[in-house]
């Protein structure tokens, strides 16, 4: 294996380690009040310490971990304000992507892909049997729509920065989908989001950059609305995967 291949292999291991650790944190296998060391985590993941160290540094930079002066790492709890800021950041970046697509002229295959996903989302939301059991399918299609919009810009920088934003807990477009009092409320809320999807594609196709950007920024505020409702309701908060990471008023800052 030459030097370039070694570097790529190391990067892939780091990415895999970071993805696994994030999943363990969000899934509750690693707890906010526990201290974890490189050696301990390397043993848990059956990996060498080098990619674990790089992954931990990446997650520290993202604000999910705190490195202790005495060694080891603590998982941070995030305040609702911090989470809201990351959602706003994601919306700002996606808004910029939509504006770039509109102003530069989106390629026909990009528009075709977005419209295809729109049709699949329409079919799902118009199904009379729709209930919260359909939410995983919605989340999958919703993630595809947002990913296709970003990748359609062809900008490696935008793809990288939005990936960084999405890696923060509760910041991605589908992270807070599912917190509804009833199936009817879920469908009503998701149809608002679908209308945003449809109008942003129309704006991009019409090369209306400012309008496309504004729609995507407003679209992100649907997640902010869900966050506020969840924080105000312990029952809804319990529906969020990784709810233990949200610091409630009165909790000690992490």
FENMO-V511994 format. One record per run of one state. SS is the DSSP state (A for helix, B for strand, O for the rest). FROM is the first residue (numbers start at 1). LEN is the number of residues. Records with the same first field share a line. If there is no record, write none. Layout:
SS = FROM-LEN + FROM-LEN
//
This chain:
O = 1-2 + 27-8 + 37-1 + 46-3 + 62-3 + 68-5 + 76-2 + 105-3 + 126-6 + 152-4 + 167-16 + 206-3 + 233-1 + 238-5 + 248-7
A = 3-24 + 38-8 + 49-13 + 80-25 + 108-18 + 132-20 + 156-11 + 183-23 + 209-24 + 234-4 + 243-3
B = 35-2 + 65-3 + 73-3 + 78-2 + 246-2
//
